[in-house]
Amino acid sequence: MEEVKEKVKVIIQKVTQFLKEAKAELKKVTWPTPKQTMASTAVVIVLVFILSMILGIIDFALAKAVKLILG
């Protein structure tokens, strides 16, 4: 029983140490401003839209080519 208690104690110490280190690392992070976040989100949305249009056109053209070849 003592062995189990000791293992649990070691695990709790390791988890506590991990959480303290994670908290310290998060304090070092430079978080983006809301304005930067909105700008980045807008860029991602526009790029996704453009790429989806390009892939849609390519898919349409390839489907037409396959129909033309196979009849």
N, C-alpha and C positions, 0 to 999 in steps of 0.2 A: 504494500500500500504506500509506503514511504517513497518507493521508486516512482510511482505514478505521480505523486504530489510533486516530486522534484522535477519530473519532466514537464508537468503543467506549469510550474513556476518558471522554468527556462523558456518555455514557449511564450508565456506572458511577457517576460522580459524582452524577448526578441521582437515581439509585436509592438511593444511600447517603444523600443529603440527605433524600429522602422517608422512608426508614426511621427516621432520627434524629428527624424531626419527628413521625412517627406514634408513636414510643416516648414522646416528650415529652407528646403529647396524651393517650395512654393513662394516664400517671401522674396526670393531672388528673381522670380519671373517678372518680366516687363509685360504687363497686360496691355492689350490694345485699347484705345479709346473707343467709345461708341461710334464716333464718326469713322474711324479706321475700319471698324467691324462692318459697318454699313457699306462702305466703299468696297471692301473685299467681297462681301456677299453679293453686291451688284455685279462685280466682275465675274464671279463664278456663275451667276445666273445667266448673264449674257453669253459667256463662253459655252455653257451647256446648251443653250438655245441654238447657237451657231453650229456647234458640232452635231447636234441632233438633226438640224436641217441638212447638213452636208451628208451625214450617214443615210438620211431618208432619201435623198436624191440618188446616192450611189445604189442603195437597195432597190429603188424603183427602176433605175437603168439596168441593173443586173437581172432583175425579174423580167423585164421586157426582152433582154438579150437571150435569156434562157427560153422564154416562150417562142421567140423567133427561131432559135436553133432547133428546139424540140417539136415545134409545130403546134 
